Amino acid sequence: MRHFSHSPDREHTFRTTYEAVYPDLIRFVQRRAHPDSAEDVVADAFLVVWRRLDELPVLPEDARAWIYGIARNILLNTRRGEQRRSTLSVRLADAAALTYLDGDADPVVNRVDLGRAWRLLSEVHQEALSLAVFEDLNAPQAAAVLGISPVAFRLRLSRARRALRLLLEHLPQPSSTPELSLGRTTTP
């Protein structure tokens, strides 16, 4: 049986990290798991953080990404037996966080189109877009969550943006519906 030291510094580090990361982590998990199990996943993630506190990255942004990776791994482990399609499907509850280029467009139509296009994206593309847009992680942080290199993540994100744009362009749309802003503009 392991005995962990409960030094004031260790407890302070954990408490500070917990308070800083918890609100974002619970939203991160809620978008990937049933709301009833989100608290359990977050609790398990912080248990791992406590056990591995010596490995906690120094920079707060890096620590946040590291903890997201822990939570993601817990989600993957608890869902191994489920269908692949539902493994890490991201809910579009925060689709309003995405901006539209034209303020006159009907937001309901845009959300329906975005929801349809989102469901057609692969899980890999959904996860890349989610980490960049919903979680606001930069490439190195998102790469740490996924366990890949920042270059691989940038490539994955670029392909995901392209796939979503193509899906949105090919959905039947009224002629006045604008394109969705995905963080960067393209020139014709």
GROMACS elastic network, one bead per residue, 0.5 to 0.9 nm:
[ bonds ]
;  ai    aj funct       b0    kb
    4    51     6  0.79573   500
    5    10     6  0.79036   500
    6     9     6  0.82655   500
    6    10     6  0.64134   500
    6    11     6  0.64610   500
    7    10     6  0.52429   500
    7    11     6  0.62788   500
    7    12     6  0.85374   500
    8    11     6  0.51186   500
    8    12     6  0.59316   500
    8    13     6  0.84817   500
    9    12     6  0.50427   500
    9    13     6  0.60472   500
    9    14     6  0.85462   500
   10    13     6  0.51440   500
   10    14     6  0.61907   500
   10    15     6  0.85514   500
   10    50     6  0.89163   500
   10    53     6  0.78110   500
   10    54     6  0.88770   500
   11    14     6  0.51200   500
   11    15     6  0.59743   500
   11    16     6  0.84523   500
   11    50     6  0.89894   500
   12    15     6  0.50850   500
   12    16     6  0.59528   500
   12    17     6  0.83872   500
   13    16     6  0.52670   500
   13    17     6  0.60685   500
   13    18     6  0.84675   500
   13    53     6  0.83350   500
   14    17     6  0.51195   500
   14    18     6  0.59342   500
   14    19     6  0.85450   500
   14    46     6  0.88487   500
   14    49     6  0.80075   500
   14    50     6  0.67713   500
   14    53     6  0.73635   500
   15    18     6  0.50370   500
   15    19     6  0.61126   500
   15    20     6  0.85295   500
   16    19     6  0.52770   500
   16    20     6  0.61443   500
   16    21     6  0.85829   500
   17    20     6  0.51520   500
   17    21     6  0.59606   500
   17    22     6  0.80914   500
   17    60     6  0.79363   500
   17    63     6  0.80388   500
   17    64     6  0.83613   500
   18    21     6  0.53632   500
   18    22     6  0.54793   500
   18    23     6  0.89239   500
   18    46     6  0.75387   500
   19    22     6  0.57171   500
   19    23     6  0.77487   500
   20    23     6  0.73926   500
   20    24     6  0.82554   500
   20    60     6  0.84326   500
   20    64     6  0.85013   500
   21    24     6  0.56560   500
   21    25     6  0.59365   500
   21    26     6  0.86199   500
   21    60     6  0.88050   500
   21    63     6  0.85759   500
   21    64     6  0.61308   500
   21    67     6  0.81750   500
   22    25     6  0.50208   500
   22    26     6  0.60199   500
   22    27     6  0.86532   500
   22    42     6  0.78761   500
   22    46     6  0.89632   500
   23    26     6  0.54590   500
   23    27     6  0.65769   500
   23    28     6  0.87576   500
   24    27     6  0.52858   500
   24    28     6  0.61243   500
   24    29     6  0.87411   500
   24    64     6  0.86506   500
   24   135     6  0.77260   500
   25    29     6  0.61533   500
   25    30     6  0.84786   500
   25    42     6  0.69948   500
   25    64     6  0.82000   500
   25    67     6  0.79447   500
   25    68     6  0.66637   500
   25    71     6  0.80080   500
   26    29     6  0.51776   500
   26    30     6  0.59993   500
   26    31     6  0.86736   500
   26    38     6  0.65842   500
   26    39     6  0.70386   500
   26    41     6  0.86639   500
   26    42     6  0.64064   500
   27    31     6  0.62781   500
   27    32     6  0.88313   500
   27    38     6  0.85574   500
   27   135     6  0.87026   500
   28    31     6  0.55736   500
   28    32     6  0.69050   500
   28    68     6  0.76274   500
   28    71     6  0.86781   500
   28   131     6  0.88597   500
   28   134     6  0.81972   500
   28   135     6  0.69290   500
   29    32     6  0.51421   500
   29    33     6  0.58658   500
   29    34     6  0.85352   500
   29    35     6  0.82762   500
   29    37     6  0.88523   500
   29    38     6  0.56701   500
   29    39     6  0.83985   500
   29    41     6  0.73269   500
   29    42     6  0.72829   500
   29    68     6  0.86042   500
   29    71     6  0.72549   500
   29    72     6  0.78739   500
   29    75     6  0.81943   500
   30    33     6  0.52717   500
   30    34     6  0.64781   500
   30    35     6  0.54315   500
   30    36     6  0.87324   500
   30    37     6  0.82895   500
   30    38     6  0.55188   500
   30    39     6  0.86245   500
   30    90     6  0.89017   500
   30    91     6  0.84713   500
   31    34     6  0.80408   500
   31    35     6  0.82669   500
   31    38     6  0.89750   500
   31    88     6  0.85926   500
   31    89     6  0.77987   500
   31    90     6  0.52772   500
   31    91     6  0.51742   500
   31    92     6  0.78560   500
   31    93     6  0.77481   500
   31    94     6  0.89300   500
   32    35     6  0.87915   500
   32    38     6  0.85126   500
   32    72     6  0.87152   500
   32    75     6  0.79274   500
   32    86     6  0.89514   500
   32    87     6  0.81070   500
   32    88     6  0.53951   500
   32    89     6  0.58845   500
   32    90     6  0.52959   500
   32    91     6  0.69339   500
   33    36     6  0.81866   500
   33    37     6  0.66655   500
   33    38     6  0.61532   500
   33    41     6  0.86743   500
   33    75     6  0.75215   500
   33    87     6  0.88484   500
   33    88     6  0.76457   500
   33    89     6  0.83142   500
   33    90     6  0.85180   500
   34    37     6  0.55534   500
   34    38     6  0.64376   500
   35    38     6  0.51617   500
   35    39     6  0.77894   500
   36    39     6  0.71178   500
   36    40     6  0.81854   500
   37    40     6  0.52993   500
   37    41     6  0.63579   500
   37    42     6  0.87874   500
   38    41     6  0.51833   500
   38    42     6  0.62115   500
   38    43     6  0.85612   500
   39    42     6  0.51381   500
   39    43     6  0.60597   500
   39    44     6  0.85780   500
   40    43     6  0.50284   500
   40    44     6  0.61277   500
   40    45     6  0.85277   500
   41    44     6  0.50740   500
   41    45     6  0.61063   500
   41    46     6  0.86961   500
   41    71     6  0.66518   500
   41    74     6  0.67793   500
   41    75     6  0.71323   500
   42    46     6  0.62212   500
   42    47     6  0.85475   500
   42    71     6  0.66565   500
   43    46     6  0.52122   500
   43    47     6  0.61867   500
   43    48     6  0.87610   500
   44    48     6  0.63950   500
   44    49     6  0.86779   500
   44    71     6  0.78251   500
   44    74     6  0.76039   500
   45    48     6  0.51937   500
   45    49     6  0.62702   500
   45    50     6  0.87389   500
   45    67     6  0.70354   500
   45    68     6  0.84229   500
   45    70     6  0.58876   500
   45    71     6  0.52104   500
   45    72     6  0.88679   500
   45    73     6  0.89703   500
   45    74     6  0.71229   500
   46    50     6  0.60415   500
   46    51     6  0.84947   500
   46    67     6  0.79067   500
   46    70     6  0.86694   500
   46    71     6  0.85578   500
   47    50     6  0.51025   500
   47    51     6  0.62891   500
   47    52     6  0.86150   500
   48    51     6  0.50521   500
   48    52     6  0.60202   500
   48    53     6  0.81417   500
   48    67     6  0.89023   500
   48    70     6  0.75345   500
   49    52     6  0.50714   500
   49    53     6  0.53815   500
   49    54     6  0.88399   500
   49    55     6  0.84356   500
   49    56     6  0.74763   500
   49    67     6  0.71349   500
   49    70     6  0.80438   500
   50    53     6  0.50608   500
   50    54     6  0.86153   500
   51    54     6  0.81335   500
   52    55     6  0.55175   500
   52    56     6  0.70270   500
   53    56     6  0.51912   500
   53    57     6  0.89356   500
   54    57     6  0.85299   500
   55    58     6  0.89484   500
   56    59     6  0.88593   500
   56    62     6  0.85585   500
   56    63     6  0.59587   500
   56    66     6  0.75720   500
   56    67     6  0.85649   500
   57    60     6  0.73649   500
   57    61     6  0.86349   500
   57    62     6  0.58499   500
   57    64     6  0.86765   500
   57    66     6  0.74675   500
   58    61     6  0.87255   500
   58    62     6  0.72402   500
   58    63     6  0.67389   500
   59    62     6  0.53002   500
   59    63     6  0.61448   500
   59    64     6  0.86769   500
   60    64     6  0.61065   500
   60    65     6  0.86939   500
   61    64     6  0.51187   500
   61    65     6  0.63876   500
   61    66     6  0.86611   500
   61   137     6  0.83482   500
   61   141     6  0.74217   500
   62    65     6  0.51280   500
   62    66     6  0.60993   500
   62    67     6  0.86327   500
   62   140     6  0.84745   500
   62   141     6  0.61104   500
   62   144     6  0.83532   500
   63    67     6  0.61790   500
   63    68     6  0.85712   500
   63   141     6  0.89299   500
   64    67     6  0.52155   500
   64    68     6  0.62038   500
   64    69     6  0.86779   500
   64   141     6  0.81977   500
   65    69     6  0.62268   500
   65    70     6  0.87349   500
   65   137     6  0.74844   500
   65   140     6  0.88009   500
   65   141     6  0.51376   500
   65   142     6  0.66242   500
   65   143     6  0.86349   500
   65   144     6  0.63942   500
   65   145     6  0.57406   500
   66    69     6  0.50770   500
   66    70     6  0.64471   500
   66    71     6  0.88567   500
   66   141     6  0.76778   500
   66   144     6  0.64265   500
   66   145     6  0.61891   500
   67    71     6  0.62561   500
   67    72     6  0.85072   500
   67   145     6  0.79525   500
   68    71     6  0.50736   500
   68    72     6  0.60210   500
   68    73     6  0.85571   500
   68   142     6  0.88305   500
   68   144     6  0.87194   500
   68   145     6  0.58641   500
   69    73     6  0.61427   500
   69    74     6  0.86159   500
   69   142     6  0.86044   500
   69   144     6  0.67244   500
   69   146     6  0.65385   500
   69   147     6  0.77734   500
   70    73     6  0.51605   500
   70    74     6  0.63077   500
   70    75     6  0.87320   500
   70   145     6  0.76722   500
   71    74     6  0.50410   500
   71    75     6  0.62389   500
   71    76     6  0.86417   500
   71   145     6  0.89401   500
   72    75     6  0.50357   500
   72    76     6  0.61857   500
   72    77     6  0.86123   500
   72    88     6  0.85677   500
   72   145     6  0.73315   500
   72   146     6  0.81640   500
   73    77     6  0.60739   500
   73    78     6  0.85820   500
   73   145     6  0.88414   500
   73   146     6  0.89953   500
   74    77     6  0.50786   500
   74    78     6  0.61585   500
   74    79     6  0.85566   500
   75    78     6  0.52558   500
   75    79     6  0.61409   500
   75    80     6  0.86005   500
   75    87     6  0.80386   500
   75    88     6  0.78454   500
   76    79     6  0.52254   500
   76    80     6  0.60026   500
   76    87     6  0.68769   500
   76    88     6  0.77381   500
   77    80     6  0.54987   500
   77    81     6  0.87895   500
   78    81     6  0.78411   500
   78    82     6  0.88121   500
   79    82     6  0.53535   500
   79    83     6  0.82763   500
   79    84     6  0.88408   500
   79    86     6  0.85803   500
   79    87     6  0.62325   500
   79    88     6  0.88321   500
   80    83     6  0.80382   500
   80    84     6  0.82401   500
   80    87     6  0.76831   500
   81    84     6  0.85788   500
   82    85     6  0.83302   500
   82    86     6  0.69947   500
   82    87     6  0.67695   500
   83    86     6  0.57613   500
   83    87     6  0.66235   500
   84    87     6  0.51525   500
   84    88     6  0.82783   500
   84   123     6  0.86703   500
   85    88     6  0.76552   500
   85    89     6  0.71424   500
   85   122     6  0.85121   500
   85   123     6  0.71084   500
   86    89     6  0.53924   500
   86    90     6  0.89857   500
   86   123     6  0.85403   500
   87   123     6  0.81399   500
   88   123     6  0.68378   500
   88   124     6  0.89836   500
   88   126     6  0.85268   500
   88   127     6  0.73750   500
   89   119     6  0.86354   500
   89   123     6  0.64379   500
   89   126     6  0.71831   500
   89   127     6  0.77107   500
   90    93     6  0.88063   500
   90   118     6  0.89104   500
   90   123     6  0.84167   500
   90   126     6  0.66711   500
   90   127     6  0.71391   500
   90   130     6  0.70979   500
   91    94     6  0.77110   500
   91    95     6  0.85895   500
   92    95     6  0.50131   500
   92    96     6  0.84779   500
   92   111     6  0.87763   500
   92   114     6  0.86606   500
   92   115     6  0.68745   500
   92   118     6  0.81725   500
   93    96     6  0.77464   500
   94    97     6  0.55637   500
   94    98     6  0.79178   500
   94   134     6  0.73546   500
   95    98     6  0.56388   500
   95    99     6  0.86985   500
   95   111     6  0.70188   500
   95   114     6  0.80866   500
   95   115     6  0.84248   500
   95   134     6  0.85470   500
   96    99     6  0.70875   500
   96   107     6  0.87146   500
   96   111     6  0.80148   500
   97   133     6  0.80878   500
   97   134     6  0.74403   500
   98   133     6  0.76454   500
   98   134     6  0.86021   500
   98   180     6  0.76086   500
   98   181     6  0.69779   500
   98   182     6  0.74051   500
   98   183     6  0.88245   500
   99   102     6  0.89199   500
   99   180     6  0.67692   500
   99   181     6  0.57974   500
   99   182     6  0.79959   500
   99   183     6  0.89591   500
  100   103     6  0.66493   500
  100   105     6  0.82296   500
  100   107     6  0.85898   500
  100   110     6  0.85442   500
  100   178     6  0.69996   500
  100   179     6  0.69272   500
  100   180     6  0.52420   500
  100   181     6  0.57177   500
  101   105     6  0.88729   500
  101   178     6  0.63709   500
  101   179     6  0.67345   500
  101   180     6  0.66799   500
  101   181     6  0.63776   500
  102   105     6  0.59408   500
  102   177     6  0.81238   500
  102   178     6  0.59170   500
  102   179     6  0.82172   500
  103   106     6  0.82711   500
  103   107     6  0.86131   500
  103   178     6  0.89435   500
  104   107     6  0.85885   500
  104   176     6  0.89017   500
  104   177     6  0.88972   500
  105   108     6  0.88136   500
  105   109     6  0.80621   500
  105   110     6  0.76101   500
  105   176     6  0.70180   500
  105   177     6  0.58393   500
  105   178     6  0.67910   500
  106   109     6  0.54812   500
  106   110     6  0.64143   500
  106   111     6  0.88277   500
  106   177     6  0.76672   500
  107   111     6  0.60421   500
  107   112     6  0.85417   500
  108   111     6  0.51516   500
  108   112     6  0.61980   500
  108   113     6  0.85924   500
  109   112     6  0.51405   500
  109   113     6  0.61240   500
  109   114     6  0.84693   500
  109   173     6  0.86238   500
  109   177     6  0.81925   500
  110   113     6  0.51089   500
  110   114     6  0.59550   500
  110   115     6  0.84037   500
  110   177     6  0.73873   500
  110   178     6  0.82580   500
  110   179     6  0.88960   500
  110   180     6  0.82328   500
  111   115     6  0.58498   500
  111   116     6  0.84645   500
  112   115     6  0.50296   500
  112   116     6  0.61639   500
  112   117     6  0.85696   500
  113   116     6  0.51764   500
  113   117     6  0.61292   500
  113   118     6  0.84370   500
  113   168     6  0.68943   500
  113   171     6  0.71376   500
  113   172     6  0.85731   500
  113   173     6  0.80238   500
  114   117     6  0.50764   500
  114   118     6  0.58572   500
  114   119     6  0.85861   500
  114   164     6  0.85453   500
  114   167     6  0.89084   500
  114   168     6  0.69915   500
  114   180     6  0.83361   500
  115   118     6  0.50230   500
  115   119     6  0.62794   500
  115   120     6  0.87856   500
  116   119     6  0.53781   500
  116   120     6  0.65945   500
  116   167     6  0.87851   500
  116   168     6  0.86692   500
  116   171     6  0.84536   500
  117   120     6  0.51778   500
  117   121     6  0.65632   500
  117   164     6  0.65290   500
  117   165     6  0.87837   500
  117   166     6  0.89940   500
  117   167     6  0.55416   500
  117   168     6  0.60541   500
  117   171     6  0.77024   500
  118   121     6  0.52666   500
  118   122     6  0.84660   500
  118   126     6  0.71205   500
  118   164     6  0.71339   500
  118   167     6  0.84608   500
  119   122     6  0.78936   500
  119   123     6  0.89573   500
  119   126     6  0.85771   500
  120   164     6  0.86791   500
  120   167     6  0.78235   500
  121   124     6  0.80757   500
  121   125     6  0.61017   500
  121   126     6  0.62422   500
  121   160     6  0.79176   500
  121   163     6  0.72035   500
  121   164     6  0.69396   500
  121   167     6  0.82594   500
  122   125     6  0.52687   500
  122   126     6  0.62238   500
  122   127     6  0.86442   500
  122   160     6  0.85336   500
  123   127     6  0.60112   500
  123   128     6  0.85594   500
  124   127     6  0.52588   500
  124   128     6  0.62942   500
  124   129     6  0.87523   500
  124   156     6  0.78564   500
  124   160     6  0.79337   500
  125   128     6  0.51772   500
  125   129     6  0.61812   500
  125   130     6  0.83852   500
  125   156     6  0.70195   500
  125   157     6  0.69897   500
  125   159     6  0.74132   500
  125   161     6  0.78827   500
  125   163     6  0.79176   500
  125   164     6  0.84355   500
  126   129     6  0.53405   500
  126   130     6  0.59306   500
  126   131     6  0.86087   500
  126   160     6  0.72514   500
  127   131     6  0.61188   500
  127   132     6  0.86101   500
  127   157     6  0.89250   500
  127   160     6  0.89486   500
  128   131     6  0.53731   500
  128   132     6  0.63477   500
  128   133     6  0.85623   500
  128   142     6  0.78245   500
  128   146     6  0.89405   500
  128   153     6  0.73338   500
  128   154     6  0.87839   500
  128   156     6  0.65734   500
  128   157     6  0.52998   500
  128   158     6  0.89409   500
  128   160     6  0.68383   500
  128   161     6  0.89420   500
  129   132     6  0.51881   500
  129   133     6  0.57509   500
  129   134     6  0.76587   500
  129   156     6  0.89350   500
  129   157     6  0.62227   500
  129   160     6  0.65658   500
  129   161     6  0.71902   500
  129   182     6  0.87818   500
  130   133     6  0.52680   500
  130   134     6  0.50349   500
  130   135     6  0.64256   500
  130   136     6  0.83015   500
  131   134     6  0.59118   500
  131   136     6  0.62959   500
  131   137     6  0.58340   500
  131   138     6  0.83278   500
  131   141     6  0.89741   500
  131   142     6  0.60378   500
  131   145     6  0.86359   500
  132   135     6  0.59514   500
  132   137     6  0.51641   500
  132   138     6  0.65291   500
  132   139     6  0.77067   500
  132   142     6  0.71753   500
  132   157     6  0.78646   500
  133   136     6  0.51954   500
  133   137     6  0.76242   500
  133   182     6  0.81186   500
  133   183     6  0.81020   500
  134   137     6  0.83376   500
  135   142     6  0.88587   500
  136   142     6  0.88560   500
  137   140     6  0.79982   500
  137   141     6  0.56687   500
  137   142     6  0.55279   500
  138   141     6  0.53962   500
  138   142     6  0.60370   500
  138   143     6  0.84013   500
  138   150     6  0.88686   500
  139   142     6  0.51715   500
  139   143     6  0.58455   500
  139   144     6  0.84880   500
  139   149     6  0.86052   500
  139   150     6  0.52227   500
  139   151     6  0.77302   500
  139   152     6  0.89993   500
  139   153     6  0.61841   500
  139   154     6  0.61757   500
  139   157     6  0.88434   500
  140   143     6  0.50323   500
  140   144     6  0.61975   500
  140   145     6  0.88051   500
  140   148     6  0.89696   500
  140   149     6  0.72759   500
  140   151     6  0.83421   500
  140   153     6  0.79405   500
  140   154     6  0.89685   500
  141   144     6  0.50868   500
  141   145     6  0.64783   500
  141   146     6  0.88857   500
  141   150     6  0.79206   500
  142   145     6  0.50394   500
  142   146     6  0.63872   500
  142   147     6  0.84780   500
  142   148     6  0.85766   500
  142   150     6  0.76209   500
  142   153     6  0.71327   500
  143   146     6  0.51189   500
  143   147     6  0.57554   500
  143   149     6  0.55146   500
  143   150     6  0.51075   500
  143   151     6  0.83028   500
  143   152     6  0.76438   500
  143   153     6  0.55216   500
  143   154     6  0.85230   500
  144   148     6  0.63892   500
  144   149     6  0.74490   500
  144   150     6  0.79016   500
  145   148     6  0.79766   500
  146   149     6  0.86513   500
  146   153     6  0.83152   500
  148   151     6  0.83081   500
  148   152     6  0.63574   500
  148   153     6  0.67281   500
  149   152     6  0.51698   500
  149   153     6  0.63024   500
  149   154     6  0.87580   500
  150   154     6  0.61607   500
  150   155     6  0.86287   500
  151   154     6  0.51376   500
  151   155     6  0.62873   500
  151   156     6  0.85936   500
  152   155     6  0.51598   500
  152   156     6  0.61156   500
  152   157     6  0.85923   500
  153   157     6  0.59969   500
  153   158     6  0.84490   500
  154   157     6  0.50692   500
  154   158     6  0.60527   500
  154   159     6  0.85875   500
  155   158     6  0.51011   500
  155   159     6  0.62306   500
  155   160     6  0.85684   500
  156   159     6  0.52002   500
  156   160     6  0.61118   500
  156   161     6  0.86889   500
  157   161     6  0.61268   500
  157   162     6  0.85312   500
  158   161     6  0.52348   500
  158   162     6  0.62424   500
  158   163     6  0.86343   500
  159   162     6  0.50632   500
  159   163     6  0.60647   500
  159   164     6  0.86050   500
  160   163     6  0.50560   500
  160   164     6  0.61562   500
  160   165     6  0.85731   500
  161   164     6  0.51883   500
  161   165     6  0.61347   500
  161   166     6  0.85893   500
  161   182     6  0.66948   500
  161   183     6  0.89042   500
  162   165     6  0.51305   500
  162   166     6  0.61543   500
  162   167     6  0.86133   500
  163   166     6  0.51470   500
  163   167     6  0.61835   500
  163   168     6  0.86211   500
  164   167     6  0.50695   500
  164   168     6  0.60988   500
  164   169     6  0.85297   500
  164   182     6  0.88880   500
  165   168     6  0.51009   500
  165   169     6  0.60761   500
  165   170     6  0.86426   500
  165   179     6  0.79007   500
  165   180     6  0.77059   500
  165   182     6  0.84007   500
  166   169     6  0.50734   500
  166   170     6  0.62230   500
  166   171     6  0.87370   500
  167   170     6  0.52180   500
  167   171     6  0.62452   500
  168   171     6  0.53919   500
  168   172     6  0.84938   500
  168   173     6  0.85136   500
  168   179     6  0.75779   500
  168   180     6  0.80899   500
  169   172     6  0.79894   500
  169   173     6  0.80769   500
  169   179     6  0.78655   500
  170   173     6  0.81999   500
  173   176     6  0.79936   500
  173   177     6  0.63808   500
  174   177     6  0.56390   500
  175   178     6  0.84374   500
  181   184     6  0.67922   500
  181   185     6  0.71442   500
  182   185     6  0.75764   500
